[in-house]
Amino acid sequence: MNAQLILEDKLINQAMRITGKNTPQEVVTFALKKLLFQKDSLSQAFGKYPWEGDLDAMRSDIKHVSS
């Protein structure tokens, strides 16, 4: 699929430096694959790790901000 994207120069240049990718297309492809992998990893982990805590206590600790 061909798509035309408008990307922020600063953002894409930083991503190319960090990832070592040479083109914006490589960066976008890398990012999409990473996103899909993380989504799959999270969905596979769902329900496998027990959580211990007091949700009511955590909720009461939230600082309320008035509008």
Rosetta blueprint (number, residue, H / E / L):
1 M L
2 N L
3 A L
4 Q L
5 L L
6 I L
7 L L
8 E L
9 D H
10 K H
11 L H
12 I H
13 N H
14 Q H
15 A H
16 M H
17 R H
18 I H
19 T H
20 G L
21 K L
22 N L
23 T L
24 P H
25 Q H
26 E H
27 V H
28 V H
29 T H
30 F H
31 A H
32 L H
33 K H
34 K H
35 L H
36 L H
37 F H
38 Q H
39 K H
40 D H
41 S H
42 L H
43 S H
44 Q H
45 A H
46 F L
47 G L
48 K L
49 Y L
50 P L
51 W L
52 E L
53 G L
54 D L
55 L H
56 D H
57 A H
58 M H
59 R H
60 S H
61 D L
62 I L
63 K L
64 H L
65 V L
66 S L
67 S L
